[in-house]
Amino acid sequence: MTSPLTIWTYDWVPQGPRGHVRDIRLRWACEESGLPYTIRSVRFEDRTSPEHLARQPFAQVPALQDGEITLFESGACLLHLAETSEILMPRDPKGRSETLEWVISALNSIEMVSVPWWFIGLSKPPENPLEGWLQSRLARLEAVLSRRQYLAADRFTVADLLMADILRVKTLRAALGDYPALEAYTNRILDRPAFRKAHQDQLDHFAAADAARAK
Ligand SMILES: N[C@@H](CCC(=O)N[C@@H](CS)C(=O)NCC(=O)O)C(=O)O
C-alpha cells in the first residue's frame, strides 16, 4: 500500500440513515485492522456528477481508493481490505475460504432478503410478503450461531463485521428476540470498540455537515 486509504462517503445525509450509511463498514474494517485511512466526501447533491459516477456507477456510497485502485460495493471494498490485513481474514486456505463464503452469504443470502423486507415494512402492510423468507433465513443462521461464536475460522473476521452490520438495522434487530444465539452474536460483535468508534465518527461526520450548511 503506497498511500493512505481513502473512504468516500456523502458530505451529508438526512437524519434517518445516519449511523447506517455503508461507509461505516469500511471505517469499521480499518479501525479493526489499524489501517490508516482518510474520509472524503462527495456533496450529496453532486452524487450523479461524472466524477462520482466514475467512482460509483450507481451514484451511491461507499467507494474505496487505495493508490491506483478505486473500488465500489461495500462487499468488494471489505474484501480488498481483508486482502490487506490478516486481522480481517486468515491467510490459511480453509480460514480464507470460510471467510469468503460467509461474506458472500451475508450479502446474498441475508441482506438480499432483509433489505427488501425492511423496505416493504416501511409502508406498514398488514402482512409483509417477505416475512416467511426472512424468518427462514434467520432460523438457519440461528442454527449455525448456536454452535459457534463466529461465522468463519473460529475467530472474528470481516464476515462477522458485515453480518452484524446487516443484522443491526433497527426493525431487523427488534425481530432477533426470537433468535437468542443471533441476538447474542449481534450484540457481541457490535460491542467491539472498533464498531463504536466507526459509528460515532460517522455521526460526527454528518453533524459537522449540518453545522457547515447552517452557516
Ligand atoms: N450494494 C451497495 C449499496 C450501497 C448503498 O445502498 N448505499 C446507500 C448509502 S448506505 C446510498 O448511497 N444510497 C443513496 C442512493 O441509493 O441513491 C453497497 O453495498 O455498497
Ligand as a Chemical Component Dictionary entry (heavy atoms), coordinates in Angstrom:
data_LIG
# 
_chem_comp.id                   LIG 
_chem_comp.type                 NON-POLYMER 
_chem_comp.pdbx_formal_charge   0 
_chem_comp.three_letter_code    LIG 
# 
loop_
_chem_comp_atom.comp_id 
_chem_comp_atom.atom_id 
_chem_comp_atom.alt_atom_id 
_chem_comp_atom.type_symbol 
_chem_comp_atom.charge 
_chem_comp_atom.model_Cartn_x 
_chem_comp_atom.model_Cartn_y 
_chem_comp_atom.model_Cartn_z 
_chem_comp_atom.pdbx_ordinal 
LIG N1  N1  N 0 -24.661 -2.523 -2.781 1  
LIG C1  C1  C 0 -24.142 -1.234 -2.387 2  
LIG C2  C2  C 0 -25.266 -0.428 -1.798 3  
LIG C3  C3  C 0 -24.793 0.937  -1.414 4  
LIG C4  C4  C 0 -25.920 1.772  -0.829 5  
LIG O1  O1  O 0 -27.078 1.338  -0.723 6  
LIG N2  N2  N 0 -25.539 2.988  -0.450 7  
LIG C5  C5  C 0 -26.500 3.919  0.092  8  
LIG C6  C6  C 0 -25.970 4.520  1.375  9  
LIG S1  S1  S 0 -25.846 3.246  2.593  10 
LIG C7  C7  C 0 -26.677 5.036  -0.884 11 
LIG O2  O2  O 0 -25.717 5.534  -1.433 12 
LIG N3  N3  N 0 -27.932 5.413  -1.091 13 
LIG C8  C8  C 0 -28.304 6.502  -1.953 14 
LIG C9  C9  C 0 -28.879 6.011  -3.234 15 
LIG O3  O3  O 0 -29.060 4.809  -3.417 16 
LIG O4  O4  O 0 -29.200 6.873  -4.058 17 
LIG C10 C10 C 0 -23.006 -1.415 -1.373 18 
LIG O5  O5  O 0 -23.107 -2.310 -0.529 19 
LIG O6  O6  O 0 -22.022 -0.653 -1.437 20 
# 
loop_
_chem_comp_bond.comp_id 
_chem_comp_bond.atom_id_1 
_chem_comp_bond.atom_id_2 
_chem_comp_bond.value_order 
_chem_comp_bond.pdbx_ordinal 
LIG N1  C1  SING 1  
LIG C1  C2  SING 2  
LIG C1  C10 SING 3  
LIG C2  C3  SING 4  
LIG C3  C4  SING 5  
LIG C4  O1  DOUB 6  
LIG C4  N2  SING 7  
LIG N2  C5  SING 8  
LIG C5  C6  SING 9  
LIG C5  C7  SING 10 
LIG C6  S1  SING 11 
LIG C7  O2  DOUB 12 
LIG C7  N3  SING 13 
LIG N3  C8  SING 14 
LIG C8  C9  SING 15 
LIG C9  O3  DOUB 16 
LIG C9  O4  SING 17 
LIG C10 O5  DOUB 18 
LIG C10 O6  SING 19 
# 
